[in-house]
Amino acid sequence: MKALTYHGPHKVSVDNVPDPGLEAADDIILRVTATAICGSDLHLYRGKIPGTGHGDIFGHEFMGEVVETGSAVTAVAKGTFIAAKSRAPGMAISLVMSLWVKWLRPEAQ
């Protein structure tokens, strides 16, 4: 799968990452159909958030199709399309997802 990953201030790339797997009974796995970095991600992109490390995945606002659910999931089913937004801007969320992202490169500005 592809993910937008951090490689230092102003250095991100779309890299191959391991496929996701269910880890808890209330997990879901999405096939992401649209995503983008948001304003809070710019703090990470610029290297202003301590603890942001090489290979960290960006993108906590996205939409997609549910492709797998844990045994405790009752609110959505396989095939459901959902949109997700972080409640805490800038919080690190470890999501491994299939995605296609465009972002502004510093040299393009």
ABEGO torsion letter per residue (X at the ends): XBBBBBAEBGBBBBBBBBBBBBABAABBBBBBABBBBBAAAAAAAAGABBGBBBGBBBGABBBBBBABBBAABAABBBGBBBBBBBABBGBBBBBBBBBBBBBBBAAAX
